[in-house]
């Protein structure tokens, strides 16, 4: 093939590649690691059905980058006219129960409420009243309490604590109540629980104490 033909042909191919995203109309399909995408996300992405590939990709990216449910996403154009979107949806790490309404907010590891339900098997902190608005974040004290109850669950399979005015209250096996402060070093506090609870459950002290208070410099037994 002569050079006279190759250069114009290459230029034509390049031109097609450049303008194709602006011309071709695409359908949008969405899926996540759980199968179908959350309905609220799918509704928004469906707005770009029939748009040009360029617009569908641009607007979908802008929306997904700001969505609190999405941890990461990828897009792939599939011939002849499909924009395939794959989402990595955030998973809840723990739950917060609003005693005033009976509703439970499912919370990700960063403290953001990603959904609201009537219950959960996740490590849970109960409070008298809190804002369970999807997309909002729990308070710093609530997140700290959630991280503590997650640690307690991992150690003792106790998955419920009550956040009260004086701190986080957790009932451990053997009817031992532990009171945590509302702030501090999570790892140090959990380490103290493991150490002190082990001593309280020792055969020589079994039944002697019913409470471990960690709100002071040194743990207090009562």
Rosetta blueprint (number, residue, H / E / L):
1 X L
2 X L
3 X H
4 X H
5 X H
6 X H
7 X H
8 X H
9 X H
10 X H
11 X H
12 X H
13 X H
14 X H
15 X H
16 X H
17 X H
18 X H
19 X H
20 X H
21 X H
22 X H
23 X H
24 X L
25 X E
26 X L
27 X E
28 X E
29 X E
30 X E
31 X E
32 X E
33 X L
34 X L
35 X E
36 X E
37 X L
38 X L
39 X H
40 X H
41 X H
42 X H
43 X H
44 X H
45 X H
46 X H
47 X H
48 X H
49 X L
50 X L
51 X L
52 X E
53 X H
54 X H
55 X H
56 X H
57 X H
58 X H
59 X H
60 X H
61 X H
62 X H
63 X H
64 X H
65 X H
66 X H
67 X L
68 X L
69 X L
70 X E
71 X E
72 X E
73 X E
74 X E
75 X E
76 X E
77 X E
78 X E
79 X L
80 X L
81 X L
82 X E
83 X E
84 X E
85 X E
86 X E
87 X E
88 X E
89 X E
90 X L
91 X L
92 X L
93 X L
94 X E
95 X E
96 X E
97 X E
98 X E
99 X L
100 X L
101 X L
102 X L
103 X E
104 X E
105 X E
106 X E
107 X E
108 X L
109 X L
110 X L
111 X L
112 X E
113 X E
114 X E
115 X E
116 X E
117 X E
118 X L
119 X L
120 X L
121 X L
122 X L
123 X L
124 X E
125 X E
126 X E
127 X E
128 X L
129 X L
130 X L
131 X L
132 X L
133 X L
134 X L
135 X L
136 X L
137 X E
138 X L
139 X L
140 X H
141 X H
142 X H
143 X H
144 X H
145 X H
146 X H
147 X H
148 X H
149 X H
150 X H
151 X H
152 X H
153 X H
154 X H
155 X H
156 X H
157 X L
158 X L
159 X L
160 X E
161 X E
162 X E
163 X E
164 X E
165 X L
166 X L
167 X E
168 X E
169 X E
170 X E
171 X E
172 X E
173 X L
174 X L
175 X L
176 X E
177 X E
178 X E
179 X E
180 X E
181 X L
182 X L
183 X L
184 X L
185 X L
186 X H
187 X H
188 X H
189 X H
190 X H
191 X H
192 X H
193 X H
194 X H
195 X H
196 X H
197 X H
198 X H
199 X H
200 X H
201 X L
202 X L
203 X L
204 X L
205 X L
206 X L
207 X L
208 X L
209 X L
210 X L
211 X E
212 X E
213 X E
214 X L
215 X L
216 X L
217 X L
218 X L
219 X L
220 X E
221 X E
222 X L
